[in-house]
Amino acid sequence: METVTGVGVLDKAMCVLAAVIDGPCSLGALQIKTELPRATAHRLATALEVHGMLRRDAAGRFELGHGLVPLGRMAIERFPLAASVRPVLEDLRTTTGESVQLFVREGDQRRCLLSLESPHQLRWTVPEGARYPIDVGSAGRVLLGELGPEGWVESVGEREAGAASVSAPIVRGGELLAAVCVSGPIDRISQEPGKRFGDAVVAAAAA
């Protein structure tokens, strides 16, 4: 289990929520995914169920709860960046043929707000909501303020072996809001992703 805040019960509860993002989990599956003791996983899951953060499906498995719906809606309304830029990033995916992501900074990490997968069978997948270190990868370095002379930052095998990416900043009123990233297997997007897709990423970020 990942310790993030130092507040043990909160970290454990968030770990339980994260475990069901990809689909419903039985208590046994929840225990395996979270690496928590069975009794702890059960206690947290049932408490989250009471608060509407989790629910049970027809098979009795734990699933994301309906209480998350208004929270998610309000989060989108108060920070509508992902919805606003989706059409532009969809065009970027079509233009490049590669996976496209939108990242924002959260302290010493970066979170993926939007992930559009490449149509290729072999592709680089980044789950929406996933967090990564901010000091590795092209998007993280952009969010730290790094920028090359042509307006982009590239990364080759930096965070994950076999993957490469190029990113550019979304800036409004002088404020760095997010990073647009195109990523994919090195074998396809090459050892120089910036040279290949940098201009397109910069144009999308500006748009």
N, C-alpha and C positions, 0 to 999 in steps of 0.2 A: 504494500500500500504506500502511495506517495504522500509524504508529509510536506505540506505546503505552508500552512500558517503557524504551526506550533500549537494550535488549539485542537487537541486530539479528536474530540468528539465531532467537531465540525469537519475536519479532514476526512474522518471515517464516513460521515453521512454523505459528503460530496462524492466519495469513492463509490458508495452504494448507488447513488444516482447515476454516476457515470457508467456503471456496470450494465445498466439496462438501456443505454442509448441505442445500441445496435439491435435490441429486441428483448422480449420478455425473458426473465430468468427464474428458474426454480430456486429454492433456497440453497440447494446444493451447488448449482451453477453460480449463484451469487457469492457463495463462500469461496469458490475456486477463483473467480474473477477478482474479488477484492482482497483475497488472502487474509481475511478476518476470521476469527474463531466463529464457529457456527452460531453460538448463542449471541454473539455481538452482532453478526450480520442480521440475524432474525430480529433482535431488539430494535436496531436502527431502521430496518425496512418496515416493520410494523408501525413504528413511530412516524416515519415519513408518510406512511399510508394514512394515518390519522389526520395529518396536516394536508392531505391531498396531493403531496408531491409524488407519491406512488399509488398505484391501484393494483388490483388483482384481475387477471384475465379469466376467461372461462375455464382454463385448466388450473387456475390457482397460482399461476406464476406472477411474479412482480413485474410491473410495467410502469412506464412514466404516467404520472397522475394528471387528472384534469385540472388540478390547481396550478399547474405550470402554464396552462394556456393563456390566462389573462396576464401573467407575468411576462411571458414571451411577447405577447402582443404589445404591452406597454413598453418593453425594452426596445422593440422595433420602432414604435412611434416616437420614442424620445431620442433614438439614435438611428435614424433611417438610412444610414449610409449604404448598408448592404443592398437594400431594396432599390435605392437610387442609382447605384452603379451597375446593377445586374445587366441591363441591356448592353452597356458598353463592354462589360467583361464577356458577355456571350459573343459579341462580335469579335473580341480579341481571341477567344477560343476558336472561333470559326476561321479567323485569319491565320493563326499559328498552327492549328491542329493539335495543340497541346493543352495540358491541364492548366487552369487559371485559378489563382487564389487571391483573396483579399485578407490582409492581416492588420491588426491593430496592436498597439503596445499595451501591456498590462504589467506595470512594474518592471521586473527583470525578465519578463517573458513576453511572448507574442501569441495572440490568439487568432485562429482562422475564423473569420466571420462568414465567408462565402467560399465555396469550393465547387468549381465546375470541371468535371472530368473530361479528359480527352476521349475522342471517339475511337482511338486506337485500342486494340485488345491489350497490348502492353503499354501501360500508362502509370504515371506516378499519382497515387491517391492520397489526398490529405483530408481527413474527416473534418467537417464543420464543427467548430467548438474546440478543436484540439489546440493544446498549448505546447509551445516549443521554447527553448532558450533563445534569448534575443541576440546573443553575441555570436551566433553561428547561422549561416544561411543568408542568402541575398536579401530576403525580406527583413530579417532581423537587423542586419547591418544598415539597411535603409532607415528603419525606425530608430536607430541610434544616431542618425544624422549623416551617415557616410554616403557619399555620392560621387560618382565618377564624372569626368569632364563632359561626357555626352548625356548625362542625366540618369544613368542607370548603374546598378551594381550587379555583378554576376557571381555565381558560386558553382563550383564543380567538385562534387564529392566531399563537400565540407561537412554537412550534417549527416548525410546518408551516402554510403558508398554506392556508386552507380547512378546517382541522381545529379542533375544540374538544373540551375534556375537563373533567371534574370528578373530583377525587380526595380520598380521606380516609385517615387513618393506621390501621394495625393496631398496637395497643399492648398489651403484656402485661407486667405487673409494673412498669410505668413505663418499659419499654424500647420504643422505636420499632422495630418489626420490618420493616414493609413498607408499601406504599401500594396501595390499591385504586383503580382508575381506570376510568371509563366514557368512551369517546371515540367520535367520529363526525364526519361532515361538518357544517360550520356550518349549511348550508342546511336540515338536518333537525333537529339538536339545538339550534339557535338560538344567538344571541349571549349567552344567559344559561343555560349548561348547569347551573350550580349551582342556579338557581331551579327548573329542571325536574327534575334528577336528584339533587341534593345530598342530600336526606333518604334516598333509597334507597341511595346509596353509603355514607353514614355508618352506616346500619343494617347493611349488609353487612359493613363493616369491624369493627363492634362484635361482630357474630355470629361 
